[in-house]
């Protein structure tokens, strides 16, 4: 647009005089088109701290400062020339166009070109991603394949380019670049099955000997997981776990390797809390322990989050004192000023939530005085926390309302109004509506409107968040049921008696009661985990609402048990909701164990079997497991002893041994076996659904421990018997059935041996 202003003058030669008055319109238009977006960018950048969040790729504050500085420099240098002879039209025109071009070119150089350069590094603009990836691949393979520096540089470039595409909302293009970079580290040619690019085998991870490589791979996997979160949540979780594996098992990394993988822990727990991944306590407990281990050197808000999460796991394990110890460690680190950072990482300030949860712990242990004191601590914290998300504020207040809601209803109502309802923008979420309706006891809105939205709720709308809210002391389905109860109790005579096909011929007052009963029954279905109640407070509240609904139905002569909602509740739940809103099975995820300890194997499996000589140390292993999880129960436990008649085959032999000594050794083994059986029987009889003791009477060539051998994730540890060598001195081997792969031939063979022993027709063992 500057060029037409040059052409708009009749003559601009050195000996001619231009008589055209003023500056041509293209120059003015060019100035405006340059200045307006630039000034808009300046305003947005300066207002960023006021709440406007700019993606990094669009944040031009540094470039804007460079443009302003250089343009000011050019303006100052040309200003005196322009003022010296303002009547010289040629001179003023040239200088005006010079300033315009300076502004345009400076913006192009400092802002536009740095963004275009990495994207347009290949020829042309068509098929950018398709051109970039092959170019990078050729560049890498043209060099020495052992040149780790070249590989790292190319992968870093691909990551940077992928980030630019991602921030431009071109995520499908970015994922291609991430895969291209990750593929550079795939060296395993054994045919191992991969679930995604970046699903590195153990040998590939062990070959990563550079900390820079491990950091980059973790960043690539984390970026890829972020992409998958909105598409395939289970694959996203696997990418996060693989990033953790790269850090923990790469020889290049230390025990606690830095902040690169901290977001992976935050993200997996966030997906579980939000109901995107099905809960699995064993997995969560192991992951929390690893989170603490990885963050312990940082001693910042990440470590505080890890301790808060681990405290919850300890309490759910039946170890309230241990939970208290973890909570006190967290208190020393946590700073309210970090609340925003924690919320961004975890979706909720998990440390502030730990304060609310600790009040619930006191309540569940029967210490109401301390519970109320802790509630007051949390209420005072709210003014400093000032959460911006109504979901987060609702979560923080849920344990407080569960404890104080009935005795301080009006106060809780005001707190909820001030800290949750006022944060809502747009339509009010149903969980907020229900809580507000319960706390206000249904006052403040029209009966027709209340009846409409309460009856319009579906169980699926509360399905995903119910597990998390139950752990906070109040199921969202219980709150929905109580909203129905309040409506039915206080306004039953005012609810219009409308009967149509949508109500299945029922009056609306009865339909309100029936709807509440369904919500309460659904909450009841999710109250237990491994046969243990998730929250005593949540369960007591739900039972109270169920009883009140039943009493109300009895008072008006309505039999809830005849209603299909009561008779076929389980079938209705699984057919209508779980199929439609099925969460990802977290059982498909597996944490690779750093070191296999006997008691940790017991804590991570449900069905176990042991084949041994005397099992004189097995009881101590079970006690160790129960000390960490006092409520632990197993589905089935099978224990095989060697019969007395075979004991001679396994005694240790030495040339200098005397025959009498050999006999004494056999007697000792038999005595140890009898004592061990009695001890295990007393210890485990109430800890499993099925406890069986067997005696092997024929042919025992090896001993072993078997853990969930019938499914992926199973583990078998075996030790052969060797002539004249003490059992505890014999070597051993372990075999794991890796998720996604077929079991090894060794695993299958040993599994078949155990199945033969468990067969009722086998000739090798008999029940004791």
C-alpha angles and dihedrals in degrees: 000000000000093000097065089056088060092050093047091075120082095224137008101169122133093253098042131086121222114224097183108123120232131339121319120252095246089062091052092047091047090051092052094046089051098042102044100059090037093053089045089055090049091052094047092048094050090048094051094099088054092069107286109124116208122194109244092244090057098041103107101170095120093045091046091055090052092049093049092047095051095041090051089050092052092045093051091049094050098037096081091049091052092047093046094067111008091165093066101098094189092053096046091047093051093047093047091052090044090056092046093050090045091057094046095045094045091053090046093049100043102033114016103039098051088058097044096044099072093039097046097038089117124063118283133356099260117100094000096174093045089053097043097052098051090044091054092045093051090047091054098045092044087066127063107292090223091058099111092178092060091047092049092049093050093046091049090052091051090050091051092048091047090053090054091051090046093053089048087055092249093127096152088061093046093054090057090056093047091052091048090054095044092049089065089073097048104108103144107112096174092105095252112173114251124201092197141350104285095036090130122196122231092258092051092051091048089053091061101099101159122084088210090057092049092049092049094047091050090051091049093048091046091051090049091049091052088055092051096047092086094041114029110010095184091054089048090054090049090053090051091050092047089054088053090050092051090055098042100044104031109106088223094066130077125225092274108029108185141266100307094094098034090094088057092062092043092050097049092050090046091054090051093048091049091052094245090121123041113249119255114176096198091054094044092049093052092045092050091053090051090048090056091047094050096047101040094098093051096059089192135112091296090062090045089055091048092052092047090052092046091049089058091050091051092052092048087051089059095256105120094163092053089047089053091051092053090047092053090051089052092050090059092056104033118101120188088218087069093057094102093050091049092049091051091050100041104022089243135039094263092185094055087046089055089062089055092045092050088060087054091050091055089050094050090050090054096253100127095164093060090041091058091046091053090048089057090051090055093046090054090048092057093076091056096040097050096180114207097204117076090211091058093045089048091052092050092051098042097084090044092052091045089057103035102022098099098041098038102029099149092047092049089048092055092045090051092047093050099042105030115017094048090056093058115107121190120352116011113246114241094240089057092046092051095047092046092048092051095047094047090043090234098302123141106039140073121273095228092052093047093049091049099053095037092054090041093064121107129206090237090064089066099032102097099045097042098090093053094044091048089056087053090059102260127067115220087226090055089053090050089050091049090051087057089047093052091048092048095045101047103031108024092124092051099049107106112247098231118164122189140131092286091060094045089234094305124130114248094245089058092042090055090054092045092049091051090049091054092051092049092048091050090051089049090056091059099044097095135066118186090349091305126110111251094214127008091202093050092047093049091050093049092048089051091053091046091051092048092050091048091049091049091050091049091050092058094040098253118143108212092186091067091056117097089231090070099037099046101026096128093047091045092051097050097040100044104030113018094051093047097041100026112165123221112271107244087198085082088067121082132188111218107234118238094201126004110226120181096238093046089055089053090051094050100048136060104201119046138173132188130197112191148139102247105340088217092155098039095089091056090053091053090048090053090052092048091049087062095041110022092179094052119135131177129214097224136000122190120186123187122195127189112250120248091248092061097046093095090065093063104042117116113257129209129175092236093050117125119223092239091054090053091054091048090053091055091050090051091051092050091049091049090050093052093046091047093051092051092047094048092047092055093043099047108029092096095035101070142041091230127023116179131176122199137181121217108222102173134041116346108181099162143016125223153167119229126197122188089327094172098066141045110281091041121139133206124190117189138179124190124225113242125201110269095348120123113255093238091053095056118106121250142204135202128213125192128193099225117216112256094019135086117257116262121256090251091052091050093049095050091043089053089051091055092046088054090053091050093050113108090222097051119125094211107069141024131202117257 
